[in-house]
């Protein structure tokens, strides 16, 4: 799949581009997040077993409620606190941002994550995956509604100044004791 770039103009008239996350990268991040949710869900399920002392039905309902609350709140809280990232997105260098390059608003985060239940329809993220594959900006249904995109951040390589400057400008080379203390 080819790289797609999003071109954004600032209010000052400066243009910059960011690389859009591909559906494959987004699905890998979703897989990591799903594994975290399943792991936490199994812990919550084990904790809800203690409610069997009250009632078996209450224990089942509590387990389902805790799993739903964690599943819904996971992305909401992490995308708010980590500025558009979940654990899966952080690992893969992805971030949710406004389509115009602005900071995410709480309403955008809530809307895109509440529409995730429609993206899962009918099974295994079929609707969300189809939207992302056929969208020019790789947006799923929740991204369309919230006016957001998922971008990829490449790690910048630090330039090698040693070849340009060499060691001749290091005034502490003649004083190894001072250089070691610094």
Beta strands, then each sheet from edge to edge (+ up, - down):
strand 1: 5-9
strand 2: 15-20
strand 3: 94-98
strand 4: 148-152
sheet 1: 1+ 2- 4+ 3-
end
